[in-house]
């Protein structure tokens, strides 16, 4: 089974007909016949393969090296800096990285949530919560 692009208006057979053009139709005549765009007809006339090509990035680009990522992770573990402060420190070291790339690097290494690494407060340091005052229920209608 051939996998088509989700918004494809042409099938394998139509693409083959466009390529072979046995009726000697012009580009515009083929656009009207198949109810498709002029650039689509042009594309299938010049393409050797009738399969849809993969869209998007072939391999996701990684903006930093493994060594730089390791350095960033160690800084995060030892200093427990928030994201924006960590970004300033990392840029100060000469590592060229964007804020979103830094966040993704921290997420890959399970360091995006600092609550795992910050020691919990002592029980006496935590604020005490008092109960609500109890009131008698009365019918005052």
C-alpha positions as CSV (number, residue, x, y, z in Angstrom):
1,X,0.0,0.0,0.0
2,X,1.3,3.4,-0.9
3,X,1.3,6.0,1.8
4,X,0.2,9.4,0.6
5,X,0.7,12.8,2.2
6,X,-2.3,13.7,4.3
7,X,-3.4,16.5,2.0
8,X,-2.5,14.9,-1.3
9,X,-5.0,15.5,-4.1
10,X,-3.3,13.0,-6.5
11,X,-3.0,9.3,-6.5
12,X,-0.2,7.1,-7.8
13,X,-2.1,6.6,-11.1
14,X,-2.9,10.3,-11.6
15,X,0.8,11.1,-11.0
16,X,1.8,8.5,-13.6
17,X,-0.7,10.0,-16.1
18,X,0.6,13.5,-15.5
19,X,4.2,12.2,-16.1
20,X,3.4,10.2,-19.2
21,X,1.0,12.9,-20.7
22,X,-0.2,10.6,-23.5
23,X,-2.9,13.1,-24.5
24,X,-0.2,15.8,-25.0
25,X,-2.1,18.2,-22.7
26,X,-0.5,21.5,-21.6
27,X,0.2,22.3,-18.0
28,X,-3.0,24.3,-17.7
29,X,-5.1,21.7,-19.3
30,X,-3.8,19.1,-16.9
31,X,-4.6,21.4,-13.9
32,X,-8.2,21.7,-15.1
33,X,-8.5,18.0,-15.8
34,X,-7.2,16.8,-12.4
35,X,-8.4,19.9,-10.5
36,X,-4.9,20.6,-9.0
37,X,-2.5,23.4,-8.8
38,X,-0.1,24.3,-11.7
39,X,2.9,23.7,-9.5
40,X,1.6,20.2,-8.6
41,X,1.4,19.3,-12.3
42,X,4.9,20.7,-12.9
43,X,6.3,18.8,-9.9
44,X,4.9,15.4,-11.1
45,X,6.0,15.9,-14.7
46,X,9.6,16.3,-13.6
47,X,9.7,13.8,-10.8
48,X,11.1,10.3,-11.5
49,X,9.4,8.6,-8.5
50,X,5.7,8.9,-7.8
51,X,5.9,8.5,-4.0
52,X,5.6,11.4,-1.6
53,X,8.9,12.5,-0.3
54,X,9.4,12.8,3.5
55,X,8.6,16.2,4.9
56,X,10.4,18.0,7.7
57,X,13.9,17.5,9.1
58,X,15.6,14.2,8.3
59,X,17.6,14.3,11.4
60,X,16.8,16.7,14.2
61,X,19.7,19.1,14.7
62,X,21.3,19.2,18.1
63,X,22.7,22.7,18.9
64,X,25.3,21.7,21.4
65,X,27.9,18.9,21.7
66,X,27.7,16.1,24.2
67,X,30.5,17.6,26.2
68,X,28.8,21.0,26.4
69,X,25.5,19.3,27.5
70,X,27.4,17.4,30.2
71,X,29.0,20.7,31.5
72,X,25.5,22.3,31.5
73,X,24.1,19.4,33.5
74,X,26.9,19.5,36.1
75,X,26.4,23.3,36.5
76,X,22.7,22.8,37.0
77,X,23.2,20.0,39.6
78,X,25.8,21.9,41.7
79,X,24.3,25.4,41.5
80,X,20.6,24.6,41.2
81,X,20.2,27.8,39.2
82,X,16.9,28.6,37.5
83,X,16.7,28.4,33.7
84,X,17.4,32.0,32.8
85,X,20.2,32.4,35.3
86,X,21.7,29.2,34.1
87,X,21.5,30.5,30.5
88,X,23.5,33.6,31.5
89,X,26.2,31.4,33.1
90,X,26.4,29.1,30.1
91,X,26.6,31.9,27.7
92,X,29.4,33.4,29.8
93,X,31.3,30.2,29.4
94,X,31.2,30.7,25.6
95,X,28.6,28.0,24.8
96,X,26.3,29.2,22.1
97,X,22.8,28.0,23.0
98,X,19.2,29.3,23.0
99,X,16.9,29.3,25.9
100,X,14.7,26.6,24.4
101,X,17.7,24.4,23.5
102,X,18.9,24.7,27.1
103,X,15.5,23.7,28.4
104,X,15.4,20.7,26.0
105,X,18.9,19.7,27.2
106,X,17.8,19.8,30.8
107,X,14.7,17.8,30.0
108,X,16.7,15.1,28.2
109,X,18.8,14.7,31.3
110,X,15.9,14.9,33.8
111,X,17.1,18.1,35.3
112,X,14.2,20.4,34.2
113,X,12.4,20.0,37.6
114,X,14.6,21.4,40.4
115,X,12.3,20.1,43.2
116,X,13.9,16.7,43.0
117,X,17.3,18.2,43.9
118,X,16.4,20.8,46.4
119,X,16.4,19.4,49.9
120,X,13.0,19.7,51.6
121,X,12.6,22.3,54.3
122,X,12.8,21.2,57.9
123,X,9.4,20.6,59.6
124,X,9.9,23.6,61.9
125,X,10.6,25.9,58.9
126,X,7.4,25.0,57.2
127,X,4.5,27.3,57.9
128,X,1.9,25.9,60.2
129,X,-1.6,25.8,59.0
130,X,-4.5,26.3,61.5
131,X,-7.9,24.8,61.2
132,X,-10.9,26.8,60.3
133,X,-12.9,28.1,63.2
134,X,-15.9,25.9,63.8
135,X,-19.3,27.6,63.8
136,X,-22.6,26.3,65.0
137,X,-25.2,25.8,62.3
138,X,-28.3,27.8,63.0
139,X,-31.6,28.2,61.1
140,X,-32.1,31.9,60.9
141,X,-34.7,32.0,58.1
